[in-house]
Amino acid sequence: MAGTEIRKHSVRLAGHRTSVSLEDAFWAELKRLAALDGCSLNELITEVDSMRSGNLSGALRVYVLERLKAS
């Protein structure tokens, strides 16, 4: 199935680099949402990171799902 391959991306959070592993489909949607919001992908991930209680990859998936459900 297209979009299901997991890719690791390096992002900077709170001044340090970390890696986030997500499926291609989630990366594409996060990039689209960041552009829609007029911010960078890293800024969007930082915002999600500040609100999360679990792991970052899971928080990003839930964020995408919630945004899609709200539209």
N, C-alpha and C positions, 0 to 999 in steps of 0.2 A: 504494500500500500504506500502510495506517495506521501511524503512528509513525516514518515514515522522513524526515520533514521535519527539517532541521537547525536548531537554535536555539542562539543564543549567550547564555550566562549569565555574569555578572560574579561572581567569587569573590575572597575575600581570602586570600592565601597569604603567610606570612612577613611580614606587615605591609603588603603592597602588593596592589593590585587587579589582576586579570588576567581575561581572557575565555577561556571554554572553549566550544567548539562541539561539540555532540553531537545525535544524533537524539532526538526526543521519547521514544521507547521507552526509551532509556538513561537520560534524565533521570528518567522515571517510576520505573524500577527502582532507580536510586540513591536517590531519595527514600524508596522502600519499604524498602530495606536500611538506610538511616540510621535510620528509625523503628524498625525491628526491633532495631537495635543500641542504641537509646536515645540517639542523638546527632544533632546537626544535620547537614544536608547539607554545610555548609562544613567541619565537623569530619571527616566521612568523606572528603571530597576532599583535605583537608590530610593525612590519614593515607596515602591512596594516593600523593599527591605525594611524601611522604617516602620511599617505597619504590621509586619509578619510576626507570627508566634511559632511557626514550624520551620521546616527547612526552606531555603530560598527557591529551589526549583519547584517545589510544590506550591509555594505562595505565588509564583509567577504563573503557573498553570491555572490556579484558581482565579487570579486576577483577570487573565484573558477570558476565562469562561464567564465570569461575572460581567465583564464589559460587553461581551457578545450577547448575553442574555438581556442586558439593559438596552440594547439598541433595537 
